[in-house]
């Protein structure tokens, strides 16, 4: 995509824009690459042809590329683990089975270390989160131009938007984070009851033996606990997004150097290799952090006051 028709700025912006499907309102003016203007006669659901159109589609627009690659990585996870599960044997594990068993044992020990309650959902959910995020993050190691160029050739549009790392899309990371958040709320109410959950929000961290003092403290506690509660999913999702987005940005900046001459191209090749090696650590670490925090939040949701 770093061809002659794109400046460095437009090249970077192009790689950071999702393939967006959404609704453009009646009367909307669509500007073509040749300078033509098309006025829509009615509300139209369509693929955005520019960053401006993607922005104008608003909240209800769908990032098709993020959905596609997240589903594909989820399907790959199911395919690999399902294939191994069907062929598992009690003998000495080898090859893929050995690797999968190492991953499962690692997740199982991590869950046992942090989660000391009984819930059959936590370990499978942790395994799914870790492997799924790891696979999505790993897409960042694919050279930034390969898949977008392939998509452009297939579509016939040289400026076709196509991002391939789902975790660089805050819609994906925050969607996962808020799913964890709703599970946390569900298990909190299930284990503590509605009143127990309400008391947790209103009688902590400040509590007094006199009821009339607590009446004064309840609004303060509610504000503090509400902020803390809402910050959990937001920080969980934005941490993953921010680290992967920054990593992708560095790959794009390095790729832009290839069009700056032989010396910069050679330098870019070395930098790309070095950053890819270092980025492997970030890819695995962010998947692990998201999983561990999920386990911790689930443990907090199962903790009751009598157990402290």
Buried (B, 14 or more C-beta within 10 A) or exposed (E): BBEEEBEBEBBBBBBBBBBBBBBBEEEBEBEEEEEEEEEBEEEEEBBBBBBEBBEBBEEEBBBBBBBBBBEBBBEEBEEBBEEBEEEEEEEEBEEEBEEBEEBBEEBEEBBEEBBEBEBEEBBEBBBBBBBBBBBBBBBBBEEBBEBBBEBBEEBEBEBBBBBBBBBBBBBBBBBBBBBBBEBBEEBBBEBBEEEEBEBBBBBBEEEEEEEEEBEEBBEEBBEBBEEEBEEBBEEBBBBBBBBBBEBBBBBBBBBBBBBEEEEBEEBBEEBBEEBBEEBBEBBBEBBBBBBBBBBBBBBEBBBEEEEE
